[in-house]
Amino acid sequence: MVRHAELMVDYCAGNEAAFRELYALAAPRLLAYLICLARDRSTAEEILQQTFIKLHQSRAAYVRGADPMPWLYTIAHRTFLDEARRRKRSRVEPARTDELPEIAVSFDGGAANEDPYSAEQIAEVLAALDRLPDNQRDALVLTKIQGKSIAEAATILGTTPGAIKLRAHRGYVTLRELLRSTEDER
Amino acid sequence: MNLDSVLEAVSSVRAPPPSAALVAAVHHPVAVRTRVPSREIAALVAMSVPLAFLHAYSNGLRTDLGRVSPAWLVAVGCAWLLAFVAPLVAVMLPARGSVIADPSRVLGSAALVPAFVVVLGITVAGSVQAPNLTNADEVSGIVRCLVSGLEVAAMPFIVAFLALRRAMPVDARAMGAALGGAGGALGGFALHLQCEAGGAVHTGFGHAGAAVVGAVIGYLLVGYLQRSR
């Protein structure tokens, strides 16, 4: 995360290349997070772009030397909430394409990992995530999918580490039950 | 299927390149001065404390200034100011290496500071002799002081909120409560200088009440602002 901080400092100093590198490092993680929240890839991509525009507008709020990632997650999450409210107000429901995350590629273009799971299985998990209460889903996505520590997730969501632990655990148990019942139905 | 592995697979996505709008927005970015939290806190305290003095002076300083012990006056005043500064530090000064404040510290200050000032109001500040008042006078006095305290609370709350609006967590209601409590404690400080009405009930509800009501208003207002953007 030191690299993220260095890039953010350079970017705030007016270095455009630093922004591009920061985008390359942060965007895949943020997009995965937004797909879990929005469950729609095109909406998530749109919010991702808005997130970075907001980052650009808010860069004076950055504290020199700090890891910008938790802050970026809060900007992304709040942009998602704003967008969801805007769509609700204008009664425009996004057409859920259920388009699935692509397999990651490393920066040199090669495959980042071999994904042993089918698109259908991932779609099932995303659909089950969508059925969790918001606070459980947020805690679960940050800790189990994004790999954030309990403390980082608490900072992003603005609650205590104890609450995050409890929500993530409950969310995980509920998610497992939802997936088991889906498998039983088949 | 192994749920942990599937969850890990969900995080593997390829991001699109920056959009044309984003590229245009960040083209040749202007260098900006980043936030220095300690400087912001110092500036806010330097603005707010004179405002509290001014408020007390314009409403008339307490008439028993010559009779109360200067040591008591200063010590209790410092306790009110401590209750103002402590939540500001918790909310505005992030942990090392972070942009956002530590949520445990924020929640702690949002809950503890109003409780502390109520105890302060009831025990220490209420130790001056209470005048003989009817119940109606007592209630109207409490309401007057409460409103006066909240007037003082407004400025630091608004300034701190504006300073932090781009560095808040997803749920910032606790931050709102802590800032409201801080503003209310400053209101309590101003009331300490201007109101000679003693008694645990008056200072407990009227003076310390500004911090409690400020915290509740801050919590609700920030929640509302976050929802209505």
Interface residues (C-beta under 8 A of the other chain):
Chain A: A5 Y11 C12 A13 G14 N15 E16 F19 R20 Y23 A24 A27 P28 R29 L30 L31 A32 I35 C36 E45 L48 Q49 F52 I53 H56 Q57 S58 R59 A60 A61 Y62 V63 R64 G65 A66 D67 P68 P70 W71 T74 H77 R78 L81 D82 R85 P101 E102 I103 A104 V105 A112 N113 D115 P116 Y117 Q121 I122 V125 L126 D138 K144 I145 Q146 G147 A154 T155 I156 L157 G158 T159 T160 P161 Y172 L175 R176 L179
Chain B: M1 L3 D4 S5 V6 L7 E8 A9 V10 S11 S12 V13 R14 A15 P16 P18 S19 A21 L22 A25 V26 H27 H28 P29 V30 A31 V32 R33 T34 R35 V36 P37 P94 G97 S98 V99 I100 D102 P103 S104 V106 L107 R166 A167 M168 P169 V170 D171 A172 R173 A174 M175 Q226 R227 R229
